[in-house]
Amino acid sequence: MPKENQYGDYYQSGQIRIAMTRGNKQLDCFNNHYGHRRLEVGIYLGPQYGVKQKVFYKMTTDSWTNEFHNYTVTWTPDKIAFQVDGEDIGIIQPDPEQTIRQIAGLPENTEYIYKDGTTKLAPFDREFYVTLGVSVGGVNDFADTCTTNPKKPWSNTSPKAMLNFWTQRADWKNTWTDENSALQVEHVKVWSL
């Protein structure tokens, strides 16, 4: 999360996801498993209703939540590289003719947002905080076309999406299993060079 919203609110100032997995045992999107066996890493940027991303994913046969893993981000002025347990997952490194905006797929009319950037990685040319958390529901990480059991109780475009999620909690609550649904962190290490 950016220390300051130098380039604007929401994701305009960028977000780096070191590790993200959805806890669902059954969640299929675009004919692929998107649940607890899929790990995603990458960047998110853009205006609130036009967020774009460049993500990489790694699948496991079991679940990413069954044991601790080492998630690594190497962030330099010209690249952002992602690893899990020492294995490379992806790298974002604009070539001389590219910007991060182009890599993420933001339209040309958003070029003005990052015009004051100090590197091709803008908005990732500023200081960021490391944040940890558990998300529930949401309208960016669960496409309406995804299938799950029980059925997703909200539509991403509904003005009452989160209310619908909460009022139908009896349908999804049993998919949460006490401490196994909690965020568990063994340690966090940060180096700055």
Sequence and secondary structure as in RCSB ss.txt:
>XXXX:A:sequence
MPKENQYGDYYQSGQIRIAMTRGNKQLDCFNNHYGHRRLEVGIYLGPQYGVKQKVFYKMTTDSWTNEFHNYTVTW
TPDKIAFQVDGEDIGIIQPDPEQTIRQIAGLPENTEYIYKDGTTKLAPFDREFYVTLGVSVGGVNDFADTCTTNP
KKPWSNTSPKAMLNFWTQRADWKNTWTDENSALQVEHVKVWSL
>XXXX:A:secstr
 BSS TT SGGGG EEEEEE    SSEEETTEE STTEEEEEEEES GGG EEEEEEEE SS TTSS   EEEEE
ETTEEEEEETTEEEEEE   TT  HHHHHT  GGGGGGGTT SSTTTTTTS B        S SSSS TT EESS
   S TT TTHHHHHHHTHHHHGGG  GGGGS   S       
